[in-house]
Amino acid sequence: MKKFHVTPGIFFILISFGGQTALAEEVIRYVTVYGAGSKNGTSWDNAYDGTQLQTAINESGVTQVWVAKGTYIPNGTSRGNYFALKNNCTVYGGFAGTESSVDQRTNYRYGQTNETILSADLGSYGRCYQVIRCFESPTSNAIIDGITIRDGYADRWGYDTQTAGGGIYIKNATLTVRNCTFINNYAMYNGGGIYIEGLGDHVIQSCTFLNNSAGSAGGGARFHGTGVAIISCKFSNNSAPDGGGIYSYYYSSITVTNCVFSSNSASSNGGGLYPETGGSATLNNCTFSGNSAVNGGGIYNGSAIDVRNCIIWGNDASSNGDELYNYGTTNLLYTCYANESGDIYGSMTTDPYCITSDPQFVGSSNNPSHPYSIGGISPCADAGNNDYCSESYDIRGSGFGRKLNKTTGASGTIDMGAYEYKVGTDASLPVTLTDFFAQSVSGAVLLSWTTESETENLGFIIEKRLQVSGNWLPVVDYRTETALQGHGSTSEKHEYQFTDKAVTPGTTYLYRLADVDYSGKVTWHKEVEVKVEAERAQIPEKFGLQPVYPNPFNSALTLTFSLVEDALTTLTVYNLRGEIVDLIADKYFPMGYHSLQWIPQNLTAGVYIIRLESGNQTSLKKVVFVK
């Protein structure tokens, strides 16, 4: 297909079929906030002004409307006003006002320079019930592309069509929505961002749903008896009693691909997604994390769903099913999900390719725009099934291809989740931290942490603050304390410890840990809280050796252990043949926490076992001695 611009406002598309060619006319009207020239809409130089946007859409024969940057509101002061779309017409936003093709648009997404906003905010007159509406006359093949849709407020009591779809309301019409942002829209009942009822073949692609809410169901979107494909979209901070992100109902069939659901909430069921009884949903390469609800923090399912190549991790439910609550039929295929106590409620089917390991999201400190992307060390990299996703790109779009080998970047196996790891572009986490603990020991604070792997890791920084103060203060870092120096790049497990003695008994502290890579980039990890008790008040909760540090070691090793009762205690070192090679301690110890240092004498490098025995209890730790 080729496009020719012949006269202002008119394009011709060259279409070939059956060996014949024909010219299809594409009639365009141009709109800017203030208009220009004769204001007849035939070119940017003669653009309609903002009050004529609906006129441009309604004009007979017009197939495209190009809308320049700025904010546009429905005409008049009535809250019942809205923008209406029409058959076979595309409304494009995001123009600077000089472009000659849609492909020339730049910086047109939410918050960017060329953002085009359709707003329901009438100032002192309130907010329109809906920003866009397709209802009174059936609309087919309408498209809206590159628009921010905001501030709809569908709260007209007693009028069903004006209590749903604060951003867009669609009934018995078909619509494609691309490259749009739905923000701060509200519906008294259903579909704060968008409500679709009837017909099918709707497409929502490369859109963001942010801070939308509904009083009943579907904070971001609600679908009723329809079919929708949702592709490469983000649903974040949306809320409703049911289905904070999406709620689908009444035999709706939805396919969701390459989407992220994060920080959505439901005061009842389904923080991220709630497919209701009778319908179906297919989820391909989606990521659910940070969503919350009473039941089903990530997903609450009452229909039949296939979850394929997805990641469901780090969601929360105050009652049942942190990750997933199922009372329908749920099939998990090639999916990463949390499966500890309370994570899954109800029965479901999983295939042998599902995994329950931490996906190791890179986090907002490493990638603020895409915190749920993954690195090459993630267990979700190269772990999906290529047959489950037909999209060429991940959620980021062009330039971020799917089905890439995590090592070479060549064609390979698709990753789980909405993101594909791209060699040379996406950074892996410099440190994979599995544990970070703080405990009060003999009037001091013992900090211990474990890494599963490290990438170009110089070392660690520790800071603390009082529970009642917001000021973080430095405690120690790798430059002054050798125990905090990293191991460079390694895939081996390492354990670290540090004791902070500059504390006051009876005081509660917060500690945080950061790693520093070779480029000097600092990545902060989770915080821990500890109350410092007086030395004699320390009664350990359990017996045993604590994580040892440093490990591996080459000169001296610090061993910390806890005793739950006063007893004769021995601390013995064995080689791998079970032979005793050293006796560190053999004496009476009171209950509490104790630390001893072991300096090997006349031993070869290798692996040794430390055995703690007190009364009828024993604890073992494996250590590596290097020279």
C-alpha positions as CSV (number, residue, x, y, z in Angstrom):
1,M,0.0,0.0,0.0
2,K,1.3,3.4,-0.9
3,K,0.0,6.8,0.1
4,F,0.1,10.0,-2.1
5,H,-0.7,13.6,-0.9
6,V,-2.3,15.3,-3.8
7,T,-4.2,18.3,-2.5
8,P,-4.4,19.9,1.0
9,G,-6.5,17.8,3.3
10,I,-6.7,14.8,0.9
11,F,-4.5,11.7,0.6
12,F,-4.9,8.9,-1.8
13,I,-4.0,5.3,-0.8
14,L,-3.0,3.0,-3.7
15,I,-4.6,-0.4,-3.1
16,S,-3.8,-3.5,-5.2
17,F,-6.2,-6.4,-5.4
18,G,-6.8,-9.1,-8.0
19,G,-4.0,-7.7,-10.2
20,Q,-5.9,-4.3,-10.4
21,T,-5.1,-1.0,-8.6
22,A,-7.4,1.6,-7.3
23,L,-7.0,5.0,-5.6
24,A,-8.9,5.2,-2.3
25,E,-9.4,8.8,-1.1
26,E,-8.3,9.6,2.5
27,V,-9.9,13.0,3.5
28,I,-8.2,14.7,6.4
29,R,-9.2,17.6,8.6
30,Y,-6.7,19.5,10.8
31,V,-7.5,20.9,14.3
32,T,-5.4,23.1,16.6
33,V,-6.4,24.8,19.8
34,Y,-6.7,28.3,18.3
35,G,-7.1,27.5,14.6
36,A,-5.4,29.2,11.7
37,G,-6.1,31.0,8.5
38,S,-9.6,30.5,7.2
39,K,-10.3,27.8,9.8
40,N,-11.8,25.4,7.3
41,G,-9.6,22.5,8.5
42,T,-8.1,21.7,5.1
43,S,-4.5,22.1,6.3
44,W,-2.5,23.1,9.3
45,D,-2.3,26.7,7.9
46,N,-6.1,26.7,7.8
47,A,-6.8,24.5,10.8
48,Y,-10.1,24.3,12.6
49,D,-10.0,25.7,16.2
50,G,-10.6,23.7,19.3
51,T,-14.3,24.5,19.4
52,Q,-14.7,22.9,15.9
53,L,-13.2,19.4,16.8
54,Q,-16.6,17.8,16.7
55,T,-17.4,19.6,13.5
56,A,-14.3,18.1,11.9
57,I,-15.2,14.6,13.0
58,N,-18.8,15.0,11.8
59,E,-17.9,16.5,8.4
60,S,-19.2,14.3,5.6
61,G,-16.5,12.2,3.8
62,V,-13.8,12.9,6.4
63,T,-11.9,9.8,7.2
64,Q,-9.1,11.2,9.4
65,V,-8.9,14.1,11.9
66,W,-5.5,15.3,13.0
67,V,-5.5,17.1,16.3
68,A,-2.5,19.1,17.4
69,K,-1.2,19.4,21.0
70,G,-3.2,21.1,23.7
71,T,-6.4,20.5,25.6
72,Y,-9.9,20.2,24.1
73,I,-13.2,20.0,25.9
74,P,-16.7,19.3,24.7
75,N,-18.5,22.4,23.6
76,G,-21.0,24.2,26.0
77,T,-21.4,24.0,29.7
78,S,-23.6,20.9,30.1
79,R,-22.1,17.9,31.8
80,G,-24.0,15.7,29.4
81,N,-21.8,16.9,26.4
82,Y,-19.1,14.6,25.0
83,F,-17.1,13.9,21.9
84,A,-18.7,11.4,19.5
85,L,-16.9,9.3,17.0
86,K,-18.3,8.1,13.7
87,N,-18.0,5.2,11.2
88,N,-14.7,4.6,9.4
89,C,-13.0,7.7,10.9
90,T,-9.7,7.9,12.7
91,V,-9.0,10.6,15.2
92,Y,-5.2,11.1,15.7
93,G,-3.6,13.2,18.4
94,G,-0.1,14.2,19.3
95,F,0.9,16.6,16.4
96,A,3.1,19.6,16.8
97,G,1.1,21.2,13.9
98,T,3.6,20.9,11.1
99,E,3.6,17.1,10.2
100,S,2.7,15.8,6.8
101,S,2.3,12.1,8.0
102,V,1.2,10.4,11.1
103,D,4.6,8.7,11.4
104,Q,6.2,12.1,12.0
105,R,4.6,12.4,15.4
106,T,7.0,12.6,18.3
107,N,6.7,13.1,22.1
108,Y,3.0,12.8,22.1
109,R,2.4,10.5,25.1
110,Y,1.1,11.5,28.5
111,G,3.1,14.4,30.0
112,Q,5.2,15.0,26.8
113,T,5.5,18.1,24.7
114,N,3.0,17.2,22.0
115,E,0.4,15.7,24.2
116,T,-3.2,16.0,22.9
117,I,-5.8,16.0,25.7
118,L,-9.5,15.4,25.5
119,S,-10.8,16.5,28.9
120,A,-14.2,16.5,30.6
121,D,-13.2,19.3,32.9
122,L,-15.6,22.2,32.4
123,G,-14.2,24.3,35.2
124,S,-16.8,25.8,37.4
125,Y,-19.5,23.8,35.6
126,G,-18.1,20.5,36.8
127,R,-17.0,17.5,34.8
128,C,-18.8,15.9,31.8
129,Y,-20.1,12.4,32.5
130,Q,-18.0,11.0,29.7
131,V,-15.2,12.2,27.5
132,I,-16.0,10.1,24.5
133,R,-19.2,8.2,23.7
134,C,-20.2,5.8,21.0
135,F,-23.8,4.9,21.6
136,E,-26.8,6.7,20.1
137,S,-26.0,5.7,16.5
138,P,-24.0,2.5,16.0
139,T,-20.4,3.2,15.1
140,S,-18.1,0.7,13.4
141,N,-14.4,0.8,12.5
142,A,-13.8,4.0,14.5
143,I,-10.2,4.5,15.7
144,I,-8.7,6.9,18.2
145,D,-4.9,7.1,18.4
146,G,-2.5,9.2,20.4
147,I,-4.9,10.9,22.8
148,T,-4.9,11.5,26.6
149,I,-8.5,10.9,27.8
150,R,-9.1,12.4,31.3
151,D,-11.4,13.7,34.0
152,G,-14.6,12.0,32.9
153,Y,-17.0,11.7,35.9
154,A,-20.0,9.4,35.2
155,D,-22.2,9.9,38.2
156,R,-25.6,10.8,36.9
157,W,-27.9,8.8,39.2
158,G,-30.7,7.0,37.5
159,Y,-29.2,7.1,34.0
160,D,-27.4,3.8,33.3
161,T,-25.6,5.2,30.3
162,Q,-24.1,8.0,32.3
163,T,-22.9,6.0,35.3
164,A,-20.3,4.0,33.4
165,G,-17.3,4.7,31.2
166,G,-16.0,8.0,32.5
167,G,-13.3,8.0,29.9
168,I,-15.0,6.2,27.0
169,Y,-18.5,4.7,26.9
170,I,-19.2,2.2,24.1
171,K,-22.4,0.3,23.5
172,N,-23.2,-1.7,20.3
173,A,-20.3,-0.1,18.5
174,T,-16.8,-1.3,17.6
175,L,-13.7,0.8,18.4
176,T,-9.9,0.5,18.2
177,V,-8.0,2.5,20.8
178,R,-4.2,2.9,20.3
179,N,-1.5,4.9,22.0
180,C,-3.9,6.5,24.4
181,T,-3.7,7.3,28.1
182,F,-6.8,7.1,30.4
183,I,-6.2,9.1,33.6
184,N,-8.3,10.3,36.5
185,N,-11.6,9.1,35.1
186,Y,-14.4,7.9,37.4
187,A,-17.7,6.0,37.0
188,M,-20.3,5.6,39.7
189,Y,-20.9,2.0,38.7
190,N,-18.7,0.4,36.0
191,G,-15.6,1.1,34.0
192,G,-13.9,4.2,35.3
193,G,-11.5,4.4,32.3
194,I,-13.5,2.6,29.6
195,Y,-16.8,0.7,29.5
196,I,-17.6,-1.6,26.5
197,E,-20.9,-3.5,26.0
198,G,-22.1,-5.5,23.1
199,L,-20.7,-6.5,19.7
200,G,-17.1,-7.5,19.6
201,D,-13.7,-7.2,17.8
202,H,-12.6,-4.2,20.0
203,V,-8.9,-3.6,20.2
204,I,-7.1,-1.6,22.9
205,Q,-3.4,-1.4,22.1
206,S,-0.3,0.4,23.6
207,C,-2.5,2.3,26.1
208,T,-2.0,3.3,29.7
209,F,-4.7,3.2,32.4
210,L,-3.7,5.3,35.4
211,N,-5.6,6.4,38.5
212,N,-9.1,5.6,37.2
213,S,-11.8,4.3,39.6
214,A,-15.3,2.9,39.6
215,G,-17.8,2.5,42.4
216,S,-18.8,-1.0,41.5
217,A,-16.5,-2.9,39.0
218,G,-13.6,-2.3,36.7
219,G,-11.6,0.7,37.9
220,G,-9.5,0.7,34.6
221,A,-12.0,-1.1,32.3
222,R,-15.2,-3.1,32.4
223,F,-16.3,-5.3,29.5
224,H,-19.9,-6.6,29.3
225,G,-21.0,-9.3,26.8
226,T,-18.3,-8.4,24.3
227,G,-14.9,-9.5,22.9
228,V,-11.8,-7.4,23.4
229,A,-8.1,-7.8,22.6
230,I,-5.9,-5.8,25.0
231,I,-2.3,-5.6,23.8
232,S,0.8,-4.0,25.3
233,C,-1.1,-1.9,27.9
234,K,-0.3,-0.8,31.4
235,F,-2.9,-0.8,34.2
236,S,-1.6,1.0,37.3
237,N,-3.2,2.6,40.4
238,N,-6.7,1.9,39.3
239,S,-9.3,0.9,41.9
240,A,-12.8,-0.5,42.3
241,P,-14.6,-2.9,44.7
242,D,-14.2,-5.6,42.1
243,G,-11.6,-5.8,39.4
244,G,-9.3,-2.8,40.2
245,G,-7.6,-3.1,36.8
246,I,-10.1,-5.0,34.6
247,Y,-13.5,-6.6,35.2
248,S,-15.1,-8.7,32.5
249,Y,-18.6,-9.9,32.8
250,Y,-21.6,-11.6,31.1
251,Y,-19.9,-14.0,28.6
252,S,-17.2,-11.6,27.6
253,S,-14.2,-13.1,25.9
254,I,-10.9,-11.2,26.4
255,T,-7.4,-11.8,25.3
256,V,-4.7,-9.9,27.2
257,T,-1.2,-9.9,25.8
258,N,2.1,-8.1,26.8
259,C,0.4,-6.2,29.6
260,V,1.5,-5.1,33.0
261,F,-0.9,-4.8,36.0
262,S,0.7,-3.1,38.9
263,S,-0.5,-1.3,42.1
264,N,-4.2,-1.7,41.3
265,S,-6.6,-2.3,44.1
266,A,-10.0,-3.8,44.9
267,S,-11.8,-3.4,48.1
268,S,-13.4,-6.7,47.5
269,N,-12.1,-9.1,44.8
270,G,-9.5,-9.0,42.1
271,G,-6.9,-6.3,42.5
272,G,-5.5,-6.7,39.0
273,L,-8.1,-8.7,37.1
274,Y,-11.5,-10.2,37.7
275,P,-13.1,-12.3,34.9
276,E,-16.6,-13.1,36.1
277,T,-18.7,-16.2,35.7
278,G,-19.6,-17.4,32.1
279,G,-16.8,-15.6,30.2
280,S,-13.3,-16.5,29.3
281,A,-9.9,-14.9,29.3
282,T,-6.5,-15.7,27.7
283,L,-3.5,-14.1,29.3
284,N,-0.3,-14.1,27.3
285,N,3.0,-12.7,28.6
286,C,1.4,-10.5,31.2
287,T,2.9,-9.4,34.5
288,F,0.9,-8.9,37.7
289,S,2.7,-7.4,40.6
290,G,2.0,-5.0,43.5
291,N,-1.8,-5.4,43.2
292,S,-4.0,-5.8,46.2
293,A,-7.5,-6.9,47.2
294,V,-9.4,-8.7,50.0
295,N,-9.5,-11.8,47.8
296,G,-7.3,-12.4,44.8
297,G,-4.7,-9.7,45.0
298,G,-3.4,-10.4,41.5
299,I,-6.3,-12.3,39.9
300,Y,-9.7,-13.3,41.1
301,N,-11.2,-15.8,38.6
302,G,-14.7,-16.9,38.2
303,S,-14.6,-17.9,34.5
304,A,-12.3,-20.1,32.4
305,I,-8.8,-18.6,31.9
306,D,-5.6,-19.8,30.4
307,V,-2.5,-18.0,31.9
308,R,0.4,-18.5,29.5
309,N,4.0,-17.1,29.7
310,C,2.9,-14.8,32.6
311,I,4.5,-13.6,35.9
312,I,2.2,-13.4,38.9
313,W,4.4,-12.3,41.8
314,G,4.3,-9.9,44.8
315,N,0.6,-9.3,45.0
316,D,-1.3,-9.1,48.3
317,A,-4.7,-10.2,49.6
318,S,-5.9,-9.4,53.1
319,S,-8.1,-12.5,53.2
320,N,-7.4,-15.2,50.6
321,G,-5.2,-15.7,47.5
322,D,-2.4,-13.2,47.4
323,E,-1.6,-14.0,43.8
324,L,-4.7,-15.8,42.6
325,Y,-8.1,-16.7,43.9
326,N,-9.9,-19.3,41.8
327,Y,-13.5,-20.5,41.8
328,G,-13.6,-21.0,38.0
329,T,-11.2,-22.9,35.8
330,T,-7.6,-21.8,35.8
331,N,-4.8,-23.3,33.7
332,L,-1.3,-22.0,34.3
333,L,1.1,-22.8,31.4
334,Y,4.8,-21.7,31.3
335,T,4.1,-19.2,34.1
336,C,6.0,-17.9,37.1
337,Y,4.0,-17.5,40.2
338,A,4.5,-17.3,44.0
339,N,3.3,-20.5,45.7
340,E,4.0,-20.0,49.4
341,S,1.3,-20.3,52.0
342,G,-1.6,-18.0,51.3
343,D,-0.5,-17.2,47.7
344,I,-3.1,-19.5,45.9
345,Y,-6.7,-20.1,46.9
346,G,-8.7,-22.8,45.2
347,S,-7.5,-25.5,42.8
348,M,-5.9,-24.9,39.4
349,T,-4.0,-26.8,36.8
350,T,-0.3,-26.2,36.2
351,D,2.0,-27.7,33.6
352,P,5.6,-28.9,34.4
353,Y,7.1,-25.8,32.9
354,C,5.7,-23.4,35.5
355,I,8.2,-22.0,38.0
356,T,7.9,-20.7,41.5
357,S,11.2,-18.8,41.8
358,D,11.5,-15.0,42.3
359,P,11.4,-13.4,38.8
360,Q,13.9,-10.8,40.0
361,F,12.4,-7.6,38.5
362,V,15.0,-5.0,38.0
363,G,13.1,-2.5,40.1
364,S,12.4,1.2,39.9
365,S,15.9,2.2,41.1
366,N,17.4,0.5,38.1
367,N,14.7,1.3,35.5
368,P,12.2,3.8,36.7
369,S,10.1,3.6,33.5
370,H,10.0,-0.2,33.4
371,P,10.5,-1.6,37.0
372,Y,8.9,-4.9,36.0
373,S,11.4,-5.7,33.3
374,I,13.8,-8.6,34.0
375,G,17.6,-9.2,33.6
376,G,19.4,-12.1,31.9
377,I,19.8,-13.8,35.3
378,S,16.1,-14.0,35.9
379,P,14.6,-17.5,35.9
380,C,11.9,-16.1,33.6
381,A,14.4,-15.4,30.8
382,D,14.2,-17.9,27.9
383,A,11.6,-19.8,30.0
384,G,8.4,-19.3,28.0
385,N,6.7,-21.0,25.0
386,N,7.0,-19.3,21.6
387,D,3.6,-20.6,20.5
388,Y,1.7,-18.5,23.1
389,C,2.6,-15.1,21.8
390,S,2.4,-13.8,18.2
391,E,3.4,-10.2,19.0
392,S,6.7,-9.1,17.4
393,Y,7.6,-6.7,20.3
394,D,7.3,-6.6,24.0
395,I,5.3,-4.0,25.9
396,R,7.8,-1.3,25.0
397,G,7.1,-1.6,21.3
398,S,9.4,-1.2,18.3
399,G,13.1,-1.9,19.1
400,F,12.3,-4.5,21.8
401,G,11.7,-7.7,19.9
402,R,10.2,-10.9,21.3
403,K,11.8,-14.4,21.4
404,L,15.4,-13.4,21.9
405,N,18.2,-15.6,23.3
406,K,19.2,-14.1,26.6
407,T,22.9,-14.7,25.9
408,T,23.4,-13.8,22.3
409,G,20.4,-11.6,21.5
410,A,19.6,-13.7,18.4
411,S,16.3,-15.4,17.8
412,G,15.5,-17.8,20.6
413,T,12.9,-18.6,23.3
414,I,10.5,-16.0,24.6
415,D,10.7,-14.8,28.2
416,M,7.9,-15.0,30.7
417,G,6.1,-11.7,31.5
418,A,5.5,-8.5,29.6
419,Y,9.2,-7.8,28.9
420,E,11.8,-9.5,26.9
421,Y,15.4,-9.2,28.1
422,K,17.5,-7.5,25.5
423,V,21.3,-8.1,25.6
424,G,23.3,-4.9,25.7
425,T,20.3,-2.7,26.5
426,D,18.6,-4.1,29.6
427,A,20.7,-4.2,32.7
428,S,20.6,-7.2,35.0
429,L,20.4,-6.6,38.7
430,P,24.0,-5.9,40.0
431,V,23.1,-8.0,43.1
432,T,20.5,-10.7,43.6
433,L,19.7,-10.4,47.3
434,T,17.8,-13.2,48.9
435,D,18.0,-12.3,52.6
436,F,18.6,-9.2,54.7
437,F,18.0,-9.5,58.5
438,A,18.6,-7.4,61.6
439,Q,18.6,-8.8,65.1
440,S,19.5,-7.4,68.5
441,V,22.5,-9.2,70.0
442,S,24.2,-8.4,73.3
443,G,23.2,-4.7,73.1
444,A,24.2,-4.3,69.5
445,V,22.6,-5.0,66.1
446,L,23.7,-7.9,63.9
447,L,23.0,-7.4,60.2
448,S,23.2,-10.3,57.9
449,W,22.4,-10.8,54.2
450,T,22.9,-13.3,51.4
451,T,23.4,-12.9,47.7
452,E,22.6,-15.6,45.1
453,S,24.7,-13.8,42.5
454,E,26.6,-10.6,41.9
455,T,27.4,-8.6,38.8
456,E,30.3,-6.1,38.9
457,N,29.7,-5.6,42.6
458,L,32.2,-3.3,44.4
459,G,30.5,-3.7,47.8
460,F,27.7,-2.6,50.1
461,I,26.6,0.5,52.0
462,I,24.5,0.4,55.2
463,E,22.5,3.3,56.6
464,K,20.1,3.6,59.5
465,R,17.6,5.9,61.0
466,L,15.4,6.1,64.1
467,Q,11.9,4.7,63.7
468,V,10.5,8.2,64.5
469,S,12.9,10.1,62.2
470,G,13.1,10.4,58.4
471,N,16.8,11.1,58.3
472,W,19.0,8.3,57.0
473,L,22.5,8.3,58.5
474,P,25.6,6.4,57.2
475,V,26.7,3.4,59.3
476,V,29.5,1.8,57.2
477,D,30.4,1.0,53.6
478,Y,32.8,-1.2,51.6
479,R,35.5,1.5,51.4
480,T,36.2,1.4,55.2
481,E,35.1,-2.2,56.1
482,T,36.5,-5.2,54.2
483,A,33.6,-7.4,55.3
484,L,31.3,-5.3,53.1
485,Q,33.4,-5.6,49.9
486,G,31.7,-7.4,47.1
487,H,32.8,-10.4,45.0
488,G,32.8,-8.7,41.6
489,S,30.8,-10.9,39.2
490,T,29.9,-14.3,40.5
491,S,27.0,-16.8,40.2
492,E,27.8,-18.3,43.6
493,K,26.0,-17.7,46.9
494,H,27.7,-15.4,49.4
495,E,26.9,-14.5,53.0
496,Y,27.7,-11.2,54.7
497,Q,27.5,-9.9,58.3
498,F,28.2,-6.6,60.1
499,T,27.6,-5.7,63.8
500,D,26.5,-2.1,64.6
501,K,27.5,-1.3,68.2
502,A,26.6,2.4,68.0
503,V,23.1,1.8,69.2
504,T,21.0,2.6,72.3
505,P,19.1,-0.2,74.2
506,G,15.4,0.3,74.1
507,T,15.5,2.2,70.7
508,T,14.0,0.9,67.5
509,Y,16.0,1.4,64.3
510,L,15.4,1.0,60.6
511,Y,18.4,-0.2,58.4
512,R,18.7,-0.3,54.7
513,L,21.3,-1.9,52.4
514,A,22.7,-0.8,49.0
515,D,25.1,-2.3,46.6
516,V,27.5,-0.3,44.4
517,D,28.5,-1.5,40.9
518,Y,31.8,-0.8,39.0
519,S,30.3,2.4,37.5
520,G,29.4,3.8,40.9
521,K,25.7,3.2,40.5
522,V,24.0,2.7,43.9
523,T,21.0,0.3,44.2
524,W,19.0,0.3,47.4
525,H,17.3,-2.9,48.6
526,K,14.7,-3.5,51.2
527,E,14.6,-2.0,54.8
528,V,14.5,-4.0,58.0
529,E,13.4,-2.9,61.5
530,V,14.9,-4.0,64.9
531,K,14.5,-2.9,68.5
532,V,17.7,-3.0,70.6
533,E,17.1,-4.8,73.9
534,A,19.3,-4.7,77.0
535,E,21.9,-7.4,76.9
536,R,20.4,-9.7,79.6
537,A,17.0,-9.4,78.0
538,Q,18.0,-11.2,74.9
539,I,16.1,-14.5,74.6
540,P,16.6,-16.0,71.1
541,E,13.6,-17.4,69.4
542,K,15.5,-20.4,68.1
543,F,18.7,-22.2,68.5
544,G,21.4,-22.3,65.8
545,L,24.3,-20.9,63.9
546,Q,23.7,-17.6,62.1
547,P,24.9,-16.9,58.6
548,V,28.7,-16.8,58.7
549,Y,30.9,-14.1,57.2
550,P,32.9,-13.7,55.2
551,N,32.2,-16.9,53.3
552,P,34.4,-17.9,51.5
553,F,37.2,-16.6,53.8
554,N,41.0,-16.6,53.7
555,S,42.1,-15.8,57.2
556,A,39.5,-15.5,59.9
557,L,35.9,-16.3,60.2
558,T,33.3,-14.8,62.6
559,L,30.8,-17.3,64.0
560,T,27.6,-16.1,65.7
561,F,25.2,-18.5,67.3
562,S,22.1,-18.3,69.5
563,L,21.3,-20.5,72.6
564,V,17.7,-20.7,74.0
565,E,19.0,-22.1,77.3
566,D,22.1,-22.2,79.5
567,A,24.1,-25.2,78.5
568,L,27.5,-26.8,77.9
569,T,28.2,-26.0,74.3
570,T,30.8,-27.2,71.8
571,L,31.8,-25.6,68.4
572,T,33.7,-28.1,66.3
573,V,35.2,-28.1,62.8
574,Y,35.0,-31.1,60.5
575,N,36.4,-31.9,57.1
576,L,34.3,-33.5,54.4
577,R,35.6,-37.0,55.5
578,G,33.9,-36.4,58.9
579,E,37.1,-36.0,60.7
580,I,37.5,-33.4,63.5
581,V,40.1,-30.8,62.5
582,D,39.6,-28.1,65.1
583,L,37.8,-27.5,68.4
584,I,36.7,-23.8,68.6
585,A,34.9,-23.9,71.9
586,D,33.9,-26.5,74.6
587,K,32.5,-24.8,77.6
588,Y,29.4,-23.5,79.4
589,F,27.5,-20.6,77.7
590,P,24.4,-18.8,79.0
591,M,21.4,-18.4,76.8
592,G,21.6,-15.6,74.3
593,Y,23.7,-14.6,71.3
594,H,27.4,-15.2,71.1
595,S,30.2,-14.5,68.6
596,L,33.5,-16.3,68.3
597,Q,36.3,-16.0,65.8
598,W,37.9,-19.0,64.1
599,I,41.4,-18.7,62.6
600,P,42.4,-22.0,60.8
601,Q,45.9,-23.3,61.7
602,N,47.8,-25.7,59.4
603,L,44.7,-26.5,57.3
604,T,44.6,-26.8,53.5
605,A,42.1,-24.8,51.5
606,G,38.8,-26.5,51.1
607,V,35.2,-27.0,52.4
608,Y,34.7,-27.5,56.1
609,I,31.6,-28.1,58.3
610,I,31.0,-26.1,61.5
611,R,29.0,-28.1,64.1
612,L,27.3,-26.3,67.0
613,E,26.1,-28.7,69.8
614,S,24.3,-27.7,72.9
615,G,22.3,-30.1,75.1
616,N,20.4,-32.3,72.6
617,Q,20.4,-29.7,69.8
618,T,22.8,-29.3,66.8
619,S,23.3,-26.9,64.0
620,L,25.6,-27.1,60.9
621,K,27.1,-24.5,58.5
622,K,29.3,-25.1,55.5
623,V,32.2,-22.8,55.0
624,V,34.9,-22.4,52.3
625,F,38.5,-21.7,53.3
626,V,40.6,-20.2,50.5
627,K,44.3,-19.2,50.4
